[in-house]
Amino acid sequence: KERIRRDGIVKPGNVLKVDSFLNHQMDVALFQEIGKEFYRLFGDCGVTKILTIEASGIGIACVTAQFFHCPVIFAKKKDKEYRGDVYTSQVESFTHGKVYDIIVAKEFLLPTDRV
């Protein structure tokens, strides 16, 4: 909260810009503290995979996964050439004002996984 208050910038439309420490430039020490906090909150839940989207969450997910000792999966924007069995969903980018189809290959996210 402190970092968002100090370095976050609210743009028109109430869009919070965190480019200086999360998106464009990444503060890995901050990511480590976020990962520790996720582990403190969810470390006893049996997490087997960390799932994020192909965007700003990848860095935090990777650092967090080190605490959980598990792989990271990221949902990708749908690729017309991708062939295979996938989970699909849609997400809205507030930054770009678009809705994207995203996919995760079922081979990487099993029914036995805890995400």
C-alpha positions in Angstrom: 0.0 0.0 0.0 2.8 2.4 0.9 4.6 1.9 -2.4 1.4 2.4 -4.4 0.6 5.6 -2.4 4.2 6.9 -2.9 4.8 5.9 -6.6 1.5 5.0 -8.1 -0.1 7.5 -10.5 -3.9 7.7 -11.0 -4.7 8.5 -14.6 -8.0 9.6 -16.0 -10.7 6.9 -15.7 -9.2 5.9 -12.3 -6.5 3.8 -14.0 -3.6 3.1 -11.5 -0.2 3.3 -13.2 2.5 1.4 -11.4 5.0 1.4 -14.2 7.9 2.6 -12.0 7.9 -0.5 -9.9 5.7 -3.2 -11.4 5.1 -3.0 -15.1 7.8 -1.2 -17.1 10.4 -1.3 -14.4 10.3 -4.1 -11.8 11.4 -3.8 -8.2 12.4 -7.4 -7.5 13.0 -6.7 -3.8 9.3 -5.6 -3.6 8.3 -8.7 -5.5 10.1 -10.8 -2.9 8.2 -9.2 -0.1 4.9 -9.8 -2.0 5.9 -13.4 -2.6 6.6 -13.8 1.1 3.2 -12.4 2.0 1.4 -14.7 -0.5 3.3 -17.6 1.1 2.3 -16.4 4.6 -1.3 -16.2 3.6 -1.5 -19.3 1.4 1.5 -21.5 2.2 -0.6 -24.1 4.0 -3.1 -24.5 1.2 -1.2 -27.1 -0.8 -0.5 -24.9 -3.8 1.1 -26.9 -6.7 1.0 -24.2 -9.4 1.0 -20.4 -9.6 -1.2 -19.1 -12.4 -1.0 -15.6 -13.8 -1.6 -13.9 -17.1 0.8 -12.9 -19.9 1.3 -9.5 -18.5 2.7 -7.7 -15.4 2.0 -10.6 -13.1 4.7 -12.9 -14.5 7.5 -11.3 -12.5 5.6 -11.5 -9.2 4.4 -15.0 -10.0 8.0 -16.2 -10.6 9.3 -14.8 -7.4 6.3 -16.1 -5.5 6.8 -19.6 -6.9 10.2 -19.8 -5.3 8.5 -19.7 -1.9 6.0 -22.3 -2.9 8.6 -24.5 -4.7 6.3 -24.9 -7.7 6.0 -24.0 -11.3 4.4 -20.9 -12.8 1.9 -21.1 -15.6 0.7 -18.1 -17.5 -2.4 -17.7 -19.5 -1.5 -16.6 -23.0 -3.4 -14.4 -25.4 -5.1 -16.8 -27.7 -2.8 -17.7 -30.6 -4.6 -18.7 -33.8 -1.9 -21.2 -34.5 -2.0 -23.0 -31.2 -3.4 -26.5 -31.5 -4.3 -28.5 -28.5 -6.6 -29.0 -25.6 -6.9 -25.7 -23.7 -8.9 -23.9 -21.0 -10.2 -20.6 -22.3 -11.5 -17.4 -20.8 -11.8 -13.7 -21.6 -10.1 -10.8 -19.8 -10.6 -7.1 -20.2 -7.6 -4.8 -20.4 -8.5 -1.5 -18.8 -5.3 0.0 -20.1 -6.1 -0.9 -23.8 -9.9 -0.9 -23.5 -10.0 -4.4 -25.2 -11.3 -7.8 -24.3 -8.8 -10.6 -25.0 -9.3 -14.4 -25.3 -6.7 -16.2 -23.2 -5.7 -19.8 -23.0 -3.9 -22.3 -20.7 -2.9 -25.7 -22.1 -4.7 -28.4 -20.1 -1.5 -30.4 -20.1 0.0 -27.9 -17.7 -3.0 -27.4 -15.4 -4.2 -30.8 -14.1 -7.4 -31.6 -12.1 -5.2 -32.5 -9.2 -3.4 -29.1 -9.1 -4.1 -26.6 -6.4 -3.6 -23.1 -8.0 
